[in-house]
Amino acid sequence: MKNLIIKITLIAVMLTIFFGANAQTILYTMPEEIALHEGTWLQWPHNYTYPPYWREDLEPAWIEMTRELQAGEKVHIIAYDSDEHNHIVQMLTDANVPLTNVDFYIHPNNDVWVRDNGPIFVYDNNDNLVILDWGFNGWGEDAPYALCDAIPTLVSEDIDIPYVDLSAMVLEGGSMELDGNGTLMATKSAIINPNRNPGLTQAQIEEYMTINLGVTHFIWLDGVAGLEITDMHIDGFARFHDSSTIVTMENPDLLYWEVPASDIDILYNAQNINGEPYNYVYLPLSANNVVTTWGQNLGYKGSYVNYYIGNTVVLIPTYNDPNDAAAISILQAIYPTRTVVGIDVRNLYSQGGMIHCVTQQQPISQNPIGIIEKEKKPDSYRGKLSQNSPNPFSDSTTISFTLKENSFVKLEVFNSQGQRITTIINSKLAKGEHNYTLLANDYESGIYSYTFTVDNILVSNKKMVVVK
């Protein structure tokens, strides 16, 4: 029955694409990366495609990514075979990485770039999780891809989440950025390209994206076809922080990255779905050319924009470079509720990618926005945070929350610049209702936020106003 439903859905999608559709037709919606995760998917490096030292050169980064992510969410690792699975377990054990939140799936694969070939998770109109299986052809048949192309359907069977076959269109996860409010940003060179989608027009591609990703507003940069294997993926130089802010680079660094000047103009003048200009946060390039751990000077600088947002951490690529600390500091200011952690990607960068390229988020099993609207709570929720009262306030206010079970709770207050002002709670509490009084004697007038983290999972954050 599940396969029949998916096939019927696919037929409906295809008819819609080729015979016209109402612009409001949306079957699936992809949440932004910052939305609450159930877990993160990784494809572990091996030596079957690129011997002899691919695994040895790259896996230190995978060990550190697993270490940092597992504290706040599941880590789902795809291993090539049972021997590789045993090797990975041993490596993580030797590195003292806890395995409680780590699980394994054994599937042969060509490479590590799960962002591009792996499952894309979306919500259907009933707020249930679905996997989209877009086509993957090795970035225009520039690399082996047949094994990687099969991963989404195999994962669907593994975790019993239905998938939609969208192989009629090639789309890599790293080629697009979504702002969580209906806008998609991408380069034409990585999507509207004869080496990916020779039979589809831009209008048809946009219709695919509207129906299956829930986006209705598009920011298209031209990009540069053939510049490198991805034909200029957007996530190397421009990312959405949220629906009002883009993280990118300064003009000279974008030119160094070989982004066309006309594309820089489009990027810097982009507007969101409401016609409002975006705010911009600028990350530097590395100060020096990147040098691998074995001493190879790659001859070019590294980008910090290709970072990944986990539940409790932000993983940023680092290069043993003087600018590592500056990039970490900039990101920490805009992700105050997460810890920004550098992952050494020098060896991975020699193969053309960074952190975002090798990670793929899986949202929680049901869409929290839809569930809140329907006044329901998914089983994965650990608690509920209420709005402080009174609000606005002058001297004191009460913050209340409920816990579904005995849990470790952190309740923190931040100012409008993202600086932590107060940690109200950082301890284990019993299930049930809890009320805490926040004294604001030393607070200045302004807008503050408070975050509610349960068992290292960010559950909610709210704003409050102090008026003196």
C-alpha positions in Angstrom: 0.0 0.0 0.0 2.8 2.4 0.9 4.5 1.9 -2.5 1.1 2.3 -4.3 0.5 5.6 -2.5 3.9 6.9 -3.4 3.5 5.9 -7.1 0.2 7.6 -7.3 1.7 10.7 -5.7 4.5 10.6 -8.2 2.1 10.3 -11.2 0.2 13.3 -9.8 3.4 15.3 -9.5 4.5 14.5 -13.0 1.1 15.4 -14.5 1.3 18.7 -12.5 4.8 19.5 -13.8 4.1 18.8 -17.5 0.5 19.9 -17.9 0.4 22.9 -15.6 -0.4 23.5 -11.9 -1.9 26.0 -9.6 1.1 28.0 -8.1 -0.2 27.1 -4.7 0.1 23.3 -5.2 2.4 22.1 -2.5 2.6 18.5 -1.5 5.8 18.6 0.7 7.7 21.2 2.7 11.3 21.0 3.6 12.1 22.6 7.0 15.2 24.8 7.4 18.4 23.2 8.7 18.1 24.9 12.1 14.8 23.2 12.8 14.9 20.5 15.5 16.6 17.3 14.3 16.0 13.7 15.1 19.5 13.0 13.8 22.3 13.6 11.3 23.3 11.2 8.5 27.0 10.6 7.6 28.5 8.3 5.0 31.8 7.1 6.4 34.9 7.3 4.2 36.3 4.0 2.8 39.0 2.9 0.4 36.8 1.0 -2.1 36.4 3.8 -4.6 39.6 5.8 -4.1 42.4 3.7 -2.6 44.7 3.5 -0.8 44.5 6.2 1.9 41.1 7.9 1.4 39.7 6.5 4.7 42.8 7.2 6.7 43.1 10.7 5.5 39.4 11.7 6.1 38.0 9.7 9.0 39.6 11.9 11.8 37.0 14.5 10.8 34.2 12.0 10.9 35.2 10.9 14.4 35.1 14.5 15.6 31.8 15.2 13.9 30.3 12.2 15.5 31.7 13.2 18.9 30.2 16.6 18.7 26.8 15.7 17.2 25.9 12.7 19.3 25.5 14.7 22.5 22.5 16.5 21.0 20.9 14.2 18.5 21.2 10.8 16.9 24.1 10.1 14.5 23.2 7.7 11.6 26.3 6.3 10.0 26.3 4.5 6.6 29.1 2.0 6.4 30.2 0.3 3.2 30.1 -3.2 4.5 30.3 -5.2 7.8 34.1 -5.0 7.9 33.9 -1.2 7.6 31.2 -1.2 10.3 33.4 -3.0 12.7 36.3 -0.7 11.9 34.2 2.4 12.6 33.0 1.1 15.9 36.6 0.4 16.9 37.7 3.8 15.8 35.0 5.6 17.7 35.5 3.4 20.8 39.3 4.1 20.7 38.5 7.8 20.5 36.2 7.6 23.5 33.1 8.7 21.5 29.9 7.5 23.2 27.8 5.2 21.0 24.5 5.5 22.8 23.2 7.9 20.2 25.0 6.4 17.2 23.6 3.7 14.9 24.8 2.1 11.7 23.4 1.1 8.3 25.4 -1.1 6.0 25.1 -0.1 2.3 27.8 0.0 -0.3 28.4 3.6 -1.5 30.8 5.4 -3.8 31.7 8.4 -1.7 31.2 10.6 1.4 29.0 13.4 0.1 25.7 12.5 1.7 24.4 16.1 1.5 24.2 15.6 -2.3 23.2 11.9 -2.7 21.5 11.1 0.5 17.8 11.3 1.5 16.1 14.7 1.6 13.6 14.8 4.5 10.4 16.8 4.1 6.9 17.0 5.7 3.8 16.1 3.9 0.5 18.1 4.4 -0.3 15.9 7.4 2.9 16.9 9.0 4.4 13.4 8.7 8.0 12.9 7.6 8.7 11.7 4.0 12.0 11.1 2.1 12.5 12.6 -1.3 14.7 10.6 -3.7 15.9 13.1 -6.2 18.1 11.9 -9.0 21.8 11.9 -8.4 24.3 11.5 -11.3 27.7 12.3 -9.8 27.5 16.0 -10.5 26.9 15.5 -14.2 28.6 12.1 -14.5 31.9 13.5 -13.3 32.4 10.8 -10.6 31.1 7.3 -9.8 27.6 7.5 -8.5 25.4 4.4 -9.0 25.8 3.1 -5.4 25.2 6.5 -3.9 22.2 7.1 -6.0 20.5 4.1 -4.3 21.0 5.4 -0.7 17.7 7.3 -0.2 15.5 4.3 -1.1 17.7 2.0 1.1 17.4 4.4 4.0 13.6 4.6 3.5 13.5 0.8 4.0 15.8 0.9 7.0 13.9 3.5 9.0 10.4 2.8 7.6 9.7 6.3 6.3 8.0 6.4 2.8 9.9 7.9 -0.1 8.9 9.7 -3.2 10.7 8.8 -6.5 11.8 12.1 -8.0 14.6 10.7 -10.1 13.2 12.5 -13.2 15.0 15.6 -11.9 18.6 15.7 -10.6 19.0 17.8 -7.5 21.9 17.7 -5.0 21.3 18.9 -1.4 24.3 21.2 -1.5 23.0 23.0 -4.6 20.2 24.7 -2.8 19.6 26.9 0.3 16.2 27.3 1.9 15.4 30.2 4.3 12.5 28.4 6.1 9.9 30.9 4.8 9.4 29.9 1.2 12.6 31.2 -0.5 15.2 29.0 -2.2 18.6 30.3 -3.3 20.7 28.5 -5.8 23.0 28.8 -8.8 21.6 27.9 -12.2 24.9 26.3 -13.2 24.4 23.5 -10.6 20.8 22.7 -11.4 19.6 24.2 -14.7 22.4 22.6 -16.5 22.4 20.1 -19.4 24.6 17.7 -17.4 21.9 17.4 -14.8 18.5 18.2 -16.2 18.7 18.5 -20.0 15.0 18.0 -20.6 13.6 20.5 -18.0 13.1 24.2 -18.3 13.7 26.6 -15.5 9.9 26.9 -15.1 9.5 23.2 -14.8 12.4 22.9 -12.3 10.8 25.7 -10.2 7.5 23.8 -10.3 9.2 20.7 -9.1 10.7 22.6 -6.2 7.4 24.3 -5.3 5.5 21.1 -5.2 8.1 19.0 -3.3 10.0 21.6 -1.2 7.3 24.1 -0.5 9.2 27.1 -1.9 7.5 29.8 -4.1 10.2 32.5 -4.2 13.5 31.9 -6.0 16.9 33.7 -5.9 18.8 32.5 -8.9 22.5 33.2 -9.4 24.1 32.2 -12.7 27.1 30.5 -11.2 29.9 29.1 -13.3 29.5 25.7 -15.0 32.6 23.6 -15.1 34.5 25.7 -12.6 34.7 22.7 -10.3 33.0 19.3 -10.0 29.8 20.7 -8.5 29.4 23.5 -11.0 29.5 26.0 -8.1 27.2 24.8 -5.3 25.7 27.7 -3.4 26.6 26.3 0.1 30.3 27.0 -0.5 29.8 30.8 -0.4 26.2 31.8 0.7 23.9 30.3 3.3 20.6 31.4 5.0 20.9 32.0 8.7 17.1 32.6 8.8 14.4 34.2 6.8 15.9 37.6 7.1 19.7 37.0 7.1 22.2 35.6 4.6 25.7 34.4 5.7 28.3 35.0 3.0 31.6 36.7 2.3 32.8 40.2 1.5 33.0 41.3 -2.1 36.8 40.7 -2.6 36.5 37.2 -1.1 33.5 36.3 -3.3 35.6 37.4 -6.3 38.4 35.3 -5.1 35.9 32.4 -4.9 35.3 33.2 -8.6 31.7 34.2 -8.1 30.8 36.4 -11.1 30.4 40.1 -10.3 26.8 40.0 -11.6 26.0 37.2 -9.1 27.5 39.2 -6.3 25.1 42.1 -7.1 22.1 39.7 -7.1 23.3 38.2 -3.8 23.8 41.5 -2.1 20.5 42.9 -3.3 18.4 39.8 -2.7 14.9 40.2 -1.1 12.9 37.6 0.9 9.4 36.4 0.0 7.9 39.6 1.5 10.0 41.9 -0.6 12.3 42.8 2.2 16.1 43.1 1.8 18.1 40.5 3.7 20.6 41.4 6.4 24.2 40.1 5.8 26.8 38.4 8.0 30.2 38.1 6.5 32.7 35.3 7.1 36.3 35.6 6.0 38.3 33.2 3.9 41.2 31.5 5.5 44.2 33.9 5.8 46.5 31.4 4.0 46.3 28.7 1.4 45.2 25.4 2.9 47.9 22.8 3.6 46.9 19.2 4.3 48.1 17.2 7.2 50.6 15.5 5.0 52.0 18.8 3.9 50.4 19.4 0.5 49.8 23.1 -0.2 46.5 23.1 -2.1 47.2 26.6 -3.6 43.9 28.1 -2.5 42.2 29.5 0.6 39.3 27.8 2.5 35.7 28.9 3.1 34.0 28.9 6.5 30.5 29.3 5.0 30.1 25.6 4.5 29.1 24.9 8.1 26.5 22.6 9.5 23.8 23.4 12.2 23.1 20.7 14.7 20.7 20.7 17.6 23.3 21.9 20.2 26.3 22.6 18.0 27.3 24.3 14.8 30.2 22.5 13.1 32.4 24.9 11.2 35.3 23.9 8.9 38.7 24.9 10.1 42.1 24.9 8.5 44.7 25.3 11.2 44.7 29.0 10.1 44.8 32.4 11.9 41.2 33.1 10.7 39.7 30.0 12.3 39.1 31.8 15.6 37.6 34.9 13.9 35.1 32.8 11.9 34.1 30.8 15.0 33.5 34.0 16.9 31.3 35.5 14.1 29.2 32.3 14.0 28.9 32.0 17.7 27.4 35.5 17.9 24.6 34.6 15.5 24.0 31.1 16.9 24.0 31.9 20.7 22.1 28.8 21.8 24.5 26.4 20.1 28.2 25.9 20.7 30.3 26.5 17.5 32.9 23.8 17.1 35.7 23.8 14.6 36.3 20.6 12.6 39.7 20.3 10.8 38.8 19.7 7.1 42.1 20.3 5.5 42.3 16.8 4.1 38.6 16.7 3.1 39.1 20.1 1.4 41.7 18.6 -0.8 38.9 16.5 -2.3 36.7 19.6 -2.8 34.3 19.7 0.1 33.7 20.8 3.7 31.4 20.1 6.6 28.0 20.9 5.1 28.8 18.7 2.1 29.1 15.5 4.2 26.2 15.9 6.6 22.4 15.6 6.1 19.8 16.5 8.7 16.8 14.3 9.6 14.0 16.4 11.2 11.9 15.1 14.1 9.3 12.6 13.0 6.4 15.1 12.8 6.4 18.8 11.9 6.4 20.8 15.2 4.8 23.8 13.5 1.8 21.9 12.3 1.5 20.0 15.5 1.6 23.2 17.6 -1.1 24.6 15.4 -3.2 21.5 16.1 -2.4 21.6 19.8 -0.7 18.2 19.7 2.7 17.2 20.9 5.0 14.6 19.2 6.4 11.8 21.4 9.9 13.2 20.8 9.1 16.4 22.6 10.7 16.4 26.0 8.8 19.3 27.5 7.0 22.5 26.9 8.1 26.1 27.6 5.5 28.8 28.4 5.7 32.5 27.7 7.0 34.4 30.8 4.5 36.4 32.8 4.2 39.3 33.2 5.7 40.3 29.8 6.8 43.1 29.4 8.1 43.5 33.0 10.4 45.7 35.1 11.7 43.9 38.2 10.7 40.3 37.9 8.9 37.7 35.8 8.0 34.0 36.1 9.2 31.5 33.6 7.3 28.2 33.6 7.8 24.9 31.8 6.7 21.2 32.0 8.8 18.1 31.6 7.5 14.9 30.2 9.9 12.8 32.2 12.9 13.3 34.6 15.4 15.2 32.5 18.5 17.4 32.5 17.4 21.0 31.9 19.2 24.1 30.9 17.4 27.5 31.0 19.4 30.4 29.8 18.8 34.1 29.1 20.5 36.1 26.2 20.6 39.7 25.3 19.8 41.1 21.9 23.4 40.7 20.8 23.3 37.0 21.6 25.4 37.2 24.7 24.5 34.9 27.6 23.3 37.0 30.5 22.1 34.4 33.0 21.9 30.6 33.4 18.7 30.1 35.5 18.9 26.3 35.6 21.6 23.7 34.7 20.6 20.6 36.5 18.4 17.4 36.5 14.8 18.0 37.4 11.8 15.7 38.0 9.0 15.5 35.5 6.0 17.8 35.9 5.5 21.6 36.1 8.3 24.0 37.2 8.2 27.7 37.8 11.2 30.0 38.2 11.3 33.7 39.1 13.8 35.8 37.1 15.0 39.0 38.8 15.8 41.8 36.4 17.3 44.3 38.8 20.5 44.6 36.8 18.9 44.3 33.4 18.6 47.3 31.0 15.5 48.0 29.0 15.4 45.9 25.9 14.4 42.7 24.2 15.9 39.4 25.6 15.5 35.8 24.7 15.5 32.7 26.9 16.2 29.1 25.7 14.9 25.8 27.1 17.2 22.8 26.5 16.2 19.3 27.7 18.7 16.5 27.7 21.0 18.5 25.4 18.1 19.0 22.9 17.0 22.6 22.2 13.2 22.4 22.7 12.1 26.0 22.5 13.1 29.7 22.8 11.1 32.8 23.5 11.5 36.5 23.7 10.7 38.8 26.6 10.8 42.6 27.1 12.3 44.5 30.0 11.0 48.0 30.5 12.6 50.2 33.2 
